[in-house]
Amino acid sequence: MKKLVISTDFILLKNALKLLGFIETGGEAKIFLSLNDVYINNIKEDKRGRKLVEGDVLKALNQEIIISHEN
């Protein structure tokens, strides 16, 4: 499982997708979410503004990524 380390309390789903390289710009998030199944903690998500916090698990494109807070 990959880790996405954040230095803030949360990260928006669209920004996480961008940092992970799934999309190039935040504006592509809506299209990406409509064409691909994305799950947060095993629940399908389609809101690009969803806040992800430490411990959340994002699944997309056969990858599993855990959100981790910078220590």
N, CA, C and O atoms as a Maestro MAE file, in Angstrom:
{
 s_m_m2io_version
 :::
 2.0.0
}

f_m_ct {
 s_m_title
 :::
 protein
 m_atom[284] {
  # First column is atom index #
  i_m_mmod_type
  r_m_x_coord
  r_m_y_coord
  r_m_z_coord
  i_m_residue_number
  s_m_chain_name
  s_m_pdb_residue_name
  s_m_pdb_atom_name
  i_m_atomic_number
  :::
  1 25 0.847 -1.174 0.000 1 A "MET " " N  " 7
  2 3 0.000 0.000 0.000 1 A "MET " " CA " 6
  3 2 0.897 1.243 0.000 1 A "MET " " C  " 6
  4 15 1.841 1.353 0.782 1 A "MET " " O  " 8
  5 25 0.573 2.165 -0.895 2 A "LYS " " N  " 7
  6 3 1.308 3.425 -0.974 2 A "LYS " " CA " 6
  7 2 0.833 4.365 0.124 2 A "LYS " " C  " 6
  8 15 -0.251 4.194 0.681 2 A "LYS " " O  " 8
  9 25 1.659 5.358 0.424 3 A "LYS " " N  " 7
  10 3 1.315 6.390 1.394 3 A "LYS " " CA " 6
  11 2 1.305 7.737 0.702 3 A "LYS " " C  " 6
  12 15 2.143 8.015 -0.157 3 A "LYS " " O  " 8
  13 25 0.354 8.564 1.081 4 A "LEU " " N  " 7
  14 3 0.348 9.960 0.666 4 A "LEU " " CA " 6
  15 2 0.489 10.762 1.950 4 A "LEU " " C  " 6
  16 15 -0.434 10.814 2.762 4 A "LEU " " O  " 8
  17 25 1.635 11.379 2.128 5 A "VAL " " N  " 7
  18 3 1.928 12.129 3.353 5 A "VAL " " CA " 6
  19 2 1.492 13.579 3.155 5 A "VAL " " C  " 6
  20 15 1.875 14.240 2.189 5 A "VAL " " O  " 8
  21 25 0.674 14.052 4.107 6 A "ILE " " N  " 7
  22 3 0.206 15.434 4.061 6 A "ILE " " CA " 6
  23 2 0.731 16.190 5.286 6 A "ILE " " C  " 6
  24 15 0.997 15.593 6.329 6 A "ILE " " O  " 8
  25 25 0.871 17.485 5.147 7 A "SER " " N  " 7
  26 3 1.369 18.295 6.258 7 A "SER " " CA " 6
  27 2 0.261 19.138 6.887 7 A "SER " " C  " 6
  28 15 0.509 19.877 7.841 7 A "SER " " O  " 8
  29 25 -0.952 19.032 6.362 8 A "THR " " N  " 7
  30 3 -2.104 19.765 6.884 8 A "THR " " CA " 6
  31 2 -3.077 18.775 7.512 8 A "THR " " C  " 6
  32 15 -2.843 17.567 7.472 8 A "THR " " O  " 8
  33 25 -4.165 19.274 8.091 9 A "ASP " " N  " 7
  34 3 -5.140 18.387 8.736 9 A "ASP " " CA " 6
  35 2 -5.905 17.525 7.741 9 A "ASP " " C  " 6
  36 15 -6.353 16.430 8.081 9 A "ASP " " O  " 8
  37 25 -6.055 18.019 6.509 10 A "PHE " " N  " 7
  38 3 -6.792 17.272 5.490 10 A "PHE " " CA " 6
  39 2 -6.277 17.654 4.114 10 A "PHE " " C  " 6
  40 15 -5.536 18.624 3.953 10 A "PHE " " O  " 8
  41 25 -6.691 16.860 3.115 11 A "ILE " " N  " 7
  42 3 -6.415 17.167 1.716 11 A "ILE " " CA " 6
  43 2 -7.695 16.882 0.939 11 A "ILE " " C  " 6
  44 15 -8.384 15.898 1.206 11 A "ILE " " O  " 8
  45 25 -8.005 17.734 -0.009 12 A "LEU " " N  " 7
  46 3 -9.184 17.498 -0.842 12 A "LEU " " CA " 6
  47 2 -8.897 16.367 -1.810 12 A "LEU " " C  " 6
  48 15 -7.768 16.201 -2.272 12 A "LEU " " O  " 8
  49 25 -9.925 15.593 -2.114 13 A "LEU " " N  " 7
  50 3 -9.768 14.455 -3.017 13 A "LEU " " CA " 6
  51 2 -9.161 14.889 -4.341 13 A "LEU " " C  " 6
  52 15 -8.274 14.207 -4.853 13 A "LEU " " O  " 8
  53 25 -9.611 16.001 -4.912 14 A "LYS " " N  " 7
  54 3 -9.073 16.437 -6.205 14 A "LYS " " CA " 6
  55 2 -7.577 16.717 -6.111 14 A "LYS " " C  " 6
  56 15 -6.837 16.433 -7.053 14 A "LYS " " O  " 8
  57 25 -7.123 17.268 -4.989 15 A "ASN " " N  " 7
  58 3 -5.698 17.545 -4.815 15 A "ASN " " CA " 6
  59 2 -4.902 16.261 -4.593 15 A "ASN " " C  " 6
  60 15 -3.760 16.151 -5.040 15 A "ASN " " O  " 8
  61 25 -5.499 15.300 -3.910 16 A "ALA " " N  " 7
  62 3 -4.834 14.011 -3.711 16 A "ALA " " CA " 6
  63 2 -4.658 13.305 -5.055 16 A "ALA " " C  " 6
  64 15 -3.595 12.752 -5.337 16 A "ALA " " O  " 8
  65 25 -5.700 13.326 -5.877 17 A "LEU " " N  " 7
  66 3 -5.615 12.696 -7.201 17 A "LEU " " CA " 6
  67 2 -4.524 13.344 -8.039 17 A "LEU " " C  " 6
  68 15 -3.829 12.669 -8.799 17 A "LEU " " O  " 8
  69 25 -4.379 14.655 -7.896 18 A "LYS " " N  " 7
  70 3 -3.357 15.395 -8.634 18 A "LYS " " CA " 6
  71 2 -1.958 15.014 -8.141 18 A "LYS " " C  " 6
  72 15 -1.071 14.736 -8.948 18 A "LYS " " O  " 8
  73 25 -1.760 15.000 -6.831 19 A "LEU " " N  " 7
  74 3 -0.451 14.642 -6.268 19 A "LEU " " CA " 6
  75 2 -0.059 13.204 -6.606 19 A "LEU " " C  " 6
  76 15 1.121 12.898 -6.775 19 A "LEU " " O  " 8
  77 25 -1.049 12.336 -6.703 20 A "LEU " " N  " 7
  78 3 -0.778 10.927 -7.011 20 A "LEU " " CA " 6
  79 2 -0.546 10.691 -8.507 20 A "LEU " " C  " 6
  80 15 -0.165 9.594 -8.914 20 A "LEU " " O  " 8
  81 25 -0.775 11.716 -9.314 21 A "GLY " " N  " 7
  82 3 -0.527 11.601 -10.749 21 A "GLY " " CA " 6
  83 2 -1.676 11.009 -11.551 21 A "GLY " " C  " 6
  84 15 -1.507 10.685 -12.726 21 A "GLY " " O  " 8
  85 25 -2.843 10.862 -10.932 22 A "PHE " " N  " 7
  86 3 -4.001 10.335 -11.653 22 A "PHE " " CA " 6
  87 2 -4.571 11.373 -12.604 22 A "PHE " " C  " 6
  88 15 -5.121 11.029 -13.651 22 A "PHE " " O  " 8
  89 25 -4.440 12.653 -12.237 23 A "ILE " " N  " 7
  90 3 -4.900 13.756 -13.077 23 A "ILE " " CA " 6
  91 2 -3.807 14.822 -13.094 23 A "ILE " " C  " 6
  92 15 -2.932 14.836 -12.229 23 A "ILE " " O  " 8
  93 25 -3.862 15.710 -14.079 24 A "GLU " " N  " 7
  94 3 -2.855 16.768 -14.174 24 A "GLU " " CA " 6
  95 2 -3.313 18.063 -13.519 24 A "GLU " " C  " 6
  96 15 -2.498 18.808 -12.974 24 A "GLU " " O  " 8
  97 25 -4.611 18.332 -13.572 25 A "THR " " N  " 7
  98 3 -5.135 19.555 -12.958 25 A "THR " " CA " 6
  99 2 -6.355 19.197 -12.118 25 A "THR " " C  " 6
  100 15 -7.005 18.177 -12.343 25 A "THR " " O  " 8
  101 25 -6.652 20.058 -11.145 26 A "GLY " " N  " 7
  102 3 -7.826 19.833 -10.312 26 A "GLY " " CA " 6
  103 2 -9.116 19.833 -11.104 26 A "GLY " " C  " 6
  104 15 -10.089 19.184 -10.722 26 A "GLY " " O  " 8
  105 25 -9.123 20.567 -12.216 27 A "GLY " " N  " 7
  106 3 -10.307 20.624 -13.061 27 A "GLY " " CA " 6
  107 2 -10.657 19.298 -13.731 27 A "GLY " " C  " 6
  108 15 -11.801 19.093 -14.137 27 A "GLY " " O  " 8
  109 25 -9.690 18.402 -13.848 28 A "GLU " " N  " 7
  110 3 -9.926 17.092 -14.454 28 A "GLU " " CA " 6
  111 2 -10.576 16.112 -13.480 28 A "GLU " " C  " 6
  112 15 -10.987 15.023 -13.880 28 A "GLU " " O  " 8
  113 25 -10.669 16.486 -12.220 29 A "ALA " " N  " 7
  114 3 -11.177 15.573 -11.195 29 A "ALA " " CA " 6
  115 2 -12.602 15.106 -11.480 29 A "ALA " " C  " 6
  116 15 -12.908 13.923 -11.328 29 A "ALA " " O  " 8
  117 25 -13.472 16.024 -11.891 30 A "LYS " " N  " 7
  118 3 -14.871 15.666 -12.147 30 A "LYS " " CA " 6
  119 2 -14.965 14.589 -13.231 30 A "LYS " " C  " 6
  120 15 -15.722 13.628 -13.095 30 A "LYS " " O  " 8
  121 25 -14.209 14.753 -14.280 31 A "ILE " " N  " 7
  122 3 -14.208 13.780 -15.371 31 A "ILE " " CA " 6
  123 2 -13.629 12.455 -14.890 31 A "ILE " " C  " 6
  124 15 -14.191 11.393 -15.160 31 A "ILE " " O  " 8
  125 25 -12.497 12.517 -14.171 32 A "PHE " " N  " 7
  126 3 -11.865 11.302 -13.659 32 A "PHE " " CA " 6
  127 2 -12.834 10.518 -12.776 32 A "PHE " " C  " 6
  128 15 -12.948 9.299 -12.901 32 A "PHE " " O  " 8
  129 25 -13.532 11.222 -11.885 33 A "LEU " " N  " 7
  130 3 -14.458 10.552 -10.970 33 A "LEU " " CA " 6
  131 2 -15.671 9.977 -11.699 33 A "LEU " " C  " 6
  132 15 -16.258 9.000 -11.235 33 A "LEU " " O  " 8
  133 25 -16.054 10.566 -12.828 34 A "SER " " N  " 7
  134 3 -17.192 10.034 -13.576 34 A "SER " " CA " 6
  135 2 -16.796 8.810 -14.411 34 A "SER " " C  " 6
  136 15 -17.645 7.980 -14.739 34 A "SER " " O  " 8
  137 25 -15.513 8.700 -14.751 35 A "LEU " " N  " 7
  138 3 -15.051 7.590 -15.591 35 A "LEU " " CA " 6
  139 2 -14.424 6.430 -14.807 35 A "LEU " " C  " 6
  140 15 -14.268 5.334 -15.345 35 A "LEU " " O  " 8
  141 25 -14.067 6.665 -13.546 36 A "ASN " " N  " 7
  142 3 -13.363 5.665 -12.754 36 A "ASN " " CA " 6
  143 2 -14.032 5.482 -11.402 36 A "ASN " " C  " 6
  144 15 -14.591 6.421 -10.836 36 A "ASN " " O  " 8
  145 25 -13.966 4.257 -10.894 37 A "ASP " " N  " 7
  146 3 -14.467 3.994 -9.549 37 A "ASP " " CA " 6
  147 2 -13.402 4.400 -8.549 37 A "ASP " " C  " 6
  148 15 -12.276 3.906 -8.591 37 A "ASP " " O  " 8
  149 25 -13.764 5.299 -7.652 38 A "VAL " " N  " 7
  150 3 -12.869 5.766 -6.598 38 A "VAL " " CA " 6
  151 2 -13.560 5.495 -5.270 38 A "VAL " " C  " 6
  152 15 -14.724 5.851 -5.080 38 A "VAL " " O  " 8
  153 25 -12.840 4.868 -4.360 39 A "TYR " " N  " 7
  154 3 -13.391 4.526 -3.061 39 A "TYR " " CA " 6
  155 2 -12.570 5.172 -1.956 39 A "TYR " " C  " 6
  156 15 -11.341 5.202 -2.014 39 A "TYR " " O  " 8
  157 25 -13.262 5.684 -0.958 40 A "ILE " " N  " 7
  158 3 -12.633 6.181 0.261 40 A "ILE " " CA " 6
  159 2 -13.164 5.314 1.387 40 A "ILE " " C  " 6
  160 15 -14.365 5.293 1.656 40 A "ILE " " O  " 8
  161 25 -12.258 4.598 2.044 41 A "ASN " " N  " 7
  162 3 -12.645 3.692 3.132 41 A "ASN " " CA " 6
  163 2 -13.744 2.726 2.674 41 A "ASN " " C  " 6
  164 15 -14.719 2.490 3.388 41 A "ASN " " O  " 8
  165 25 -13.566 2.176 1.476 42 A "ASN " " N  " 7
  166 3 -14.468 1.190 0.866 42 A "ASN " " CA " 6
  167 2 -15.862 1.720 0.530 42 A "ASN " " C  " 6
  168 15 -16.787 0.933 0.334 42 A "ASN " " O  " 8
  169 25 -16.022 3.034 0.461 43 A "ILE " " N  " 7
  170 3 -17.288 3.642 0.060 43 A "ILE " " CA " 6
  171 2 -17.031 4.449 -1.211 43 A "ILE " " C  " 6
  172 15 -16.144 5.302 -1.254 43 A "ILE " " O  " 8
  173 25 -17.833 4.160 -2.253 44 A "LYS " " N  " 7
  174 3 -17.638 4.857 -3.530 44 A "LYS " " CA " 6
  175 2 -17.828 6.360 -3.346 44 A "LYS " " C  " 6
  176 15 -18.787 6.812 -2.720 44 A "LYS " " O  " 8
  177 25 -16.893 7.119 -3.905 45 A "GLU " " N  " 7
  178 3 -16.911 8.576 -3.752 45 A "GLU " " CA " 6
  179 2 -16.923 9.246 -5.123 45 A "GLU " " C  " 6
  180 15 -16.198 8.840 -6.031 45 A "GLU " " O  " 8
  181 25 -17.764 10.285 -5.262 46 A "ASP " " N  " 7
  182 3 -17.803 11.027 -6.524 46 A "ASP " " CA " 6
  183 2 -17.713 12.536 -6.307 46 A "ASP " " C  " 6
  184 15 -17.898 13.315 -7.242 46 A "ASP " " O  " 8
  185 25 -17.427 12.947 -5.066 47 A "LYS " " N  " 7
  186 3 -17.302 14.372 -4.761 47 A "LYS " " CA " 6
  187 2 -15.834 14.765 -4.740 47 A "LYS " " C  " 6
  188 15 -15.075 14.308 -3.885 47 A "LYS " " O  " 8
  189 25 -15.442 15.602 -5.668 48 A "ARG " " N  " 7
  190 3 -14.034 15.979 -5.772 48 A "ARG " " CA " 6
  191 2 -13.569 16.832 -4.599 48 A "ARG " " C  " 6
  192 15 -12.367 16.953 -4.364 48 A "ARG " " O  " 8
  193 25 -14.505 17.426 -3.859 49 A "GLY " " N  " 7
  194 3 -14.175 18.259 -2.712 49 A "GLY " " CA " 6
  195 2 -14.137 17.510 -1.390 49 A "GLY " " C  " 6
  196 15 -13.978 18.119 -0.332 49 A "GLY " " O  " 8
  197 25 -14.281 16.194 -1.445 50 A "ARG " " N  " 7
  198 3 -14.256 15.373 -0.225 50 A "ARG " " CA " 6
  199 2 -12.937 15.575 0.508 50 A "ARG " " C  " 6
  200 15 -11.869 15.530 -0.102 50 A "ARG " " O  " 8
  201 25 -13.012 15.799 1.818 51 A "LYS " " N  " 7
  202 3 -11.814 15.986 2.627 51 A "LYS " " CA " 6
  203 2 -11.289 14.624 3.084 51 A "LYS " " C  " 6
  204 15 -12.025 13.824 3.664 51 A "LYS " " O  " 8
  205 25 -10.019 14.377 2.816 52 A "LEU " " N  " 7
  206 3 -9.365 13.152 3.267 52 A "LEU " " CA " 6
  207 2 -8.476 13.500 4.449 52 A "LEU " " C  " 6
  208 15 -7.749 14.493 4.419 52 A "LEU " " O  " 8
  209 25 -8.536 12.681 5.484 53 A "VAL " " N  " 7
  210 3 -7.742 12.913 6.683 53 A "VAL " " CA " 6
  211 2 -6.854 11.696 6.953 53 A "VAL " " C  " 6
  212 15 -6.989 10.655 6.310 53 A "VAL " " O  " 8
  213 25 -5.951 11.850 7.911 54 A "GLU " " N  " 7
  214 3 -5.038 10.766 8.253 54 A "GLU " " CA " 6
  215 2 -5.819 9.482 8.541 54 A "GLU " " C  " 6
  216 15 -6.812 9.487 9.269 54 A "GLU " " O  " 8
  217 25 -5.353 8.403 7.960 55 A "GLY " " N  " 7
  218 3 -5.977 7.102 8.156 55 A "GLY " " CA " 6
  219 2 -6.961 6.718 7.067 55 A "GLY " " C  " 6
  220 15 -7.301 5.542 6.938 55 A "GLY " " O  " 8
  221 25 -7.431 7.683 6.276 56 A "ASP " " N  " 7
  222 3 -8.338 7.369 5.172 56 A "ASP " " CA " 6
  223 2 -7.586 6.547 4.122 56 A "ASP " " C  " 6
  224 15 -6.394 6.752 3.892 56 A "ASP " " O  " 8
  225 25 -8.300 5.620 3.495 57 A "VAL " " N  " 7
  226 3 -7.711 4.796 2.441 57 A "VAL " " CA " 6
  227 2 -8.435 5.099 1.138 57 A "VAL " " C  " 6
  228 15 -9.651 4.945 1.034 57 A "VAL " " O  " 8
  229 25 -7.670 5.531 0.153 58 A "LEU " " N  " 7
  230 3 -8.183 5.865 -1.166 58 A "LEU " " CA " 6
  231 2 -7.851 4.710 -2.107 58 A "LEU " " C  " 6
  232 15 -6.704 4.268 -2.170 58 A "LEU " " O  " 8
  233 25 -8.844 4.226 -2.834 59 A "LYS " " N  " 7
  234 3 -8.626 3.178 -3.832 59 A "LYS " " CA " 6
  235 2 -9.053 3.702 -5.188 59 A "LYS " " C  " 6
  236 15 -10.184 4.154 -5.366 59 A "LYS " " O  " 8
  237 25 -8.125 3.636 -6.153 60 A "ALA " " N  " 7
  238 3 -8.412 4.072 -7.523 60 A "ALA " " CA " 6
  239 2 -7.420 3.405 -8.459 60 A "ALA " " C  " 6
  240 15 -6.253 3.219 -8.112 60 A "ALA " " O  " 8
  241 25 -7.887 3.048 -9.646 61 A "LEU " " N  " 7
  242 3 -7.038 2.455 -10.677 61 A "LEU " " CA " 6
  243 2 -6.185 1.301 -10.123 61 A "LEU " " C  " 6
  244 15 -4.981 1.236 -10.374 61 A "LEU " " O  " 8
  245 25 -6.811 0.411 -9.382 62 A "ASN " " N  " 7
  246 3 -6.157 -0.772 -8.806 62 A "ASN " " CA " 6
  247 2 -5.012 -0.432 -7.860 62 A "ASN " " C  " 6
  248 15 -4.102 -1.238 -7.666 62 A "ASN " " O  " 8
  249 25 -5.057 0.754 -7.275 63 A "GLN " " N  " 7
  250 3 -4.059 1.153 -6.290 63 A "GLN " " CA " 6
  251 2 -4.756 1.490 -4.985 63 A "GLN " " C  " 6
  252 15 -5.894 1.961 -4.974 63 A "GLN " " O  " 8
  253 25 -4.063 1.244 -3.897 64 A "GLU " " N  " 7
  254 3 -4.577 1.547 -2.575 64 A "GLU " " CA " 6
  255 2 -3.584 2.491 -1.903 64 A "GLU " " C  " 6
  256 15 -2.398 2.181 -1.789 64 A "GLU " " O  " 8
  257 25 -4.075 3.634 -1.467 65 A "ILE " " N  " 7
  258 3 -3.213 4.664 -0.890 65 A "ILE " " CA " 6
  259 2 -3.769 5.077 0.459 65 A "ILE " " C  " 6
  260 15 -4.956 5.382 0.580 65 A "ILE " " O  " 8
  261 25 -2.915 5.089 1.474 66 A "ILE " " N  " 7
  262 3 -3.343 5.539 2.800 66 A "ILE " " CA " 6
  263 2 -2.844 6.961 3.014 66 A "ILE " " C  " 6
  264 15 -1.717 7.309 2.662 66 A "ILE " " O  " 8
  265 25 -3.721 7.771 3.602 67 A "ILE " " N  " 7
  266 3 -3.372 9.154 3.908 67 A "ILE " " CA " 6
  267 2 -2.656 9.162 5.259 67 A "ILE " " C  " 6
  268 15 -3.164 8.646 6.254 67 A "ILE " " O  " 8
  269 25 -1.486 9.749 5.268 68 A "SER " " N  " 7
  270 3 -0.677 9.785 6.477 68 A "SER " " CA " 6
  271 2 -0.284 11.223 6.770 68 A "SER " " C  " 6
  272 15 -0.007 11.999 5.855 68 A "SER " " O  " 8
  273 25 -0.260 11.572 8.040 69 A "HIS " " N  " 7
  274 3 0.112 12.927 8.436 69 A "HIS " " CA " 6
  275 2 1.586 12.997 8.725 69 A "HIS " " C  " 6
  276 15 2.140 12.112 9.376 69 A "HIS " " O  " 8
  277 25 2.226 14.043 8.248 70 A "GLU " " N  " 7
  278 3 3.651 14.269 8.468 70 A "GLU " " CA " 6
  279 2 3.915 14.436 9.961 70 A "GLU " " C  " 6
  280 15 3.231 15.211 10.629 70 A "GLU " " O  " 8
  281 25 4.884 13.727 10.475 71 A "ASN " " N  " 7
  282 3 5.200 13.827 11.922 71 A "ASN " " CA " 6
  283 2 6.273 14.826 12.190 71 A "ASN " " C  " 6
  284 15 6.653 15.030 13.343 71 A "ASN " " O  " 8
  :::
 }
 m_bond[283] {
  # First column is bond index #
  i_m_from
  i_m_to
  i_m_order
  :::
  1 1 2 1
  2 2 3 1
  3 3 4 2
  4 3 5 1
  5 5 6 1
  6 6 7 1
  7 7 8 2
  8 7 9 1
  9 9 10 1
  10 10 11 1
  11 11 12 2
  12 11 13 1
  13 13 14 1
  14 14 15 1
  15 15 16 2
  16 15 17 1
  17 17 18 1
  18 18 19 1
  19 19 20 2
  20 19 21 1
  21 21 22 1
  22 22 23 1
  23 23 24 2
  24 23 25 1
  25 25 26 1
  26 26 27 1
  27 27 28 2
  28 27 29 1
  29 29 30 1
  30 30 31 1
  31 31 32 2
  32 31 33 1
  33 33 34 1
  34 34 35 1
  35 35 36 2
  36 35 37 1
  37 37 38 1
  38 38 39 1
  39 39 40 2
  40 39 41 1
  41 41 42 1
  42 42 43 1
  43 43 44 2
  44 43 45 1
  45 45 46 1
  46 46 47 1
  47 47 48 2
  48 47 49 1
  49 49 50 1
  50 50 51 1
  51 51 52 2
  52 51 53 1
  53 53 54 1
  54 54 55 1
  55 55 56 2
  56 55 57 1
  57 57 58 1
  58 58 59 1
  59 59 60 2
  60 59 61 1
  61 61 62 1
  62 62 63 1
  63 63 64 2
  64 63 65 1
  65 65 66 1
  66 66 67 1
  67 67 68 2
  68 67 69 1
  69 69 70 1
  70 70 71 1
  71 71 72 2
  72 71 73 1
  73 73 74 1
  74 74 75 1
  75 75 76 2
  76 75 77 1
  77 77 78 1
  78 78 79 1
  79 79 80 2
  80 79 81 1
  81 81 82 1
  82 82 83 1
  83 83 84 2
  84 83 85 1
  85 85 86 1
  86 86 87 1
  87 87 88 2
  88 87 89 1
  89 89 90 1
  90 90 91 1
  91 91 92 2
  92 91 93 1
  93 93 94 1
  94 94 95 1
  95 95 96 2
  96 95 97 1
  97 97 98 1
  98 98 99 1
  99 99 100 2
  100 99 101 1
  101 101 102 1
  102 102 103 1
  103 103 104 2
  104 103 105 1
  105 105 106 1
  106 106 107 1
  107 107 108 2
  108 107 109 1
  109 109 110 1
  110 110 111 1
  111 111 112 2
  112 111 113 1
  113 113 114 1
  114 114 115 1
  115 115 116 2
  116 115 117 1
  117 117 118 1
  118 118 119 1
  119 119 120 2
  120 119 121 1
  121 121 122 1
  122 122 123 1
  123 123 124 2
  124 123 125 1
  125 125 126 1
  126 126 127 1
  127 127 128 2
  128 127 129 1
  129 129 130 1
  130 130 131 1
  131 131 132 2
  132 131 133 1
  133 133 134 1
  134 134 135 1
  135 135 136 2
  136 135 137 1
  137 137 138 1
  138 138 139 1
  139 139 140 2
  140 139 141 1
  141 141 142 1
  142 142 143 1
  143 143 144 2
  144 143 145 1
  145 145 146 1
  146 146 147 1
  147 147 148 2
  148 147 149 1
  149 149 150 1
  150 150 151 1
  151 151 152 2
  152 151 153 1
  153 153 154 1
  154 154 155 1
  155 155 156 2
  156 155 157 1
  157 157 158 1
  158 158 159 1
  159 159 160 2
  160 159 161 1
  161 161 162 1
  162 162 163 1
  163 163 164 2
  164 163 165 1
  165 165 166 1
  166 166 167 1
  167 167 168 2
  168 167 169 1
  169 169 170 1
  170 170 171 1
  171 171 172 2
  172 171 173 1
  173 173 174 1
  174 174 175 1
  175 175 176 2
  176 175 177 1
  177 177 178 1
  178 178 179 1
  179 179 180 2
  180 179 181 1
  181 181 182 1
  182 182 183 1
  183 183 184 2
  184 183 185 1
  185 185 186 1
  186 186 187 1
  187 187 188 2
  188 187 189 1
  189 189 190 1
  190 190 191 1
  191 191 192 2
  192 191 193 1
  193 193 194 1
  194 194 195 1
  195 195 196 2
  196 195 197 1
  197 197 198 1
  198 198 199 1
  199 199 200 2
  200 199 201 1
  201 201 202 1
  202 202 203 1
  203 203 204 2
  204 203 205 1
  205 205 206 1
  206 206 207 1
  207 207 208 2
  208 207 209 1
  209 209 210 1
  210 210 211 1
  211 211 212 2
  212 211 213 1
  213 213 214 1
  214 214 215 1
  215 215 216 2
  216 215 217 1
  217 217 218 1
  218 218 219 1
  219 219 220 2
  220 219 221 1
  221 221 222 1
  222 222 223 1
  223 223 224 2
  224 223 225 1
  225 225 226 1
  226 226 227 1
  227 227 228 2
  228 227 229 1
  229 229 230 1
  230 230 231 1
  231 231 232 2
  232 231 233 1
  233 233 234 1
  234 234 235 1
  235 235 236 2
  236 235 237 1
  237 237 238 1
  238 238 239 1
  239 239 240 2
  240 239 241 1
  241 241 242 1
  242 242 243 1
  243 243 244 2
  244 243 245 1
  245 245 246 1
  246 246 247 1
  247 247 248 2
  248 247 249 1
  249 249 250 1
  250 250 251 1
  251 251 252 2
  252 251 253 1
  253 253 254 1
  254 254 255 1
  255 255 256 2
  256 255 257 1
  257 257 258 1
  258 258 259 1
  259 259 260 2
  260 259 261 1
  261 261 262 1
  262 262 263 1
  263 263 264 2
  264 263 265 1
  265 265 266 1
  266 266 267 1
  267 267 268 2
  268 267 269 1
  269 269 270 1
  270 270 271 1
  271 271 272 2
  272 271 273 1
  273 273 274 1
  274 274 275 1
  275 275 276 2
  276 275 277 1
  277 277 278 1
  278 278 279 1
  279 279 280 2
  280 279 281 1
  281 281 282 1
  282 282 283 1
  283 283 284 2
  :::
 }
}
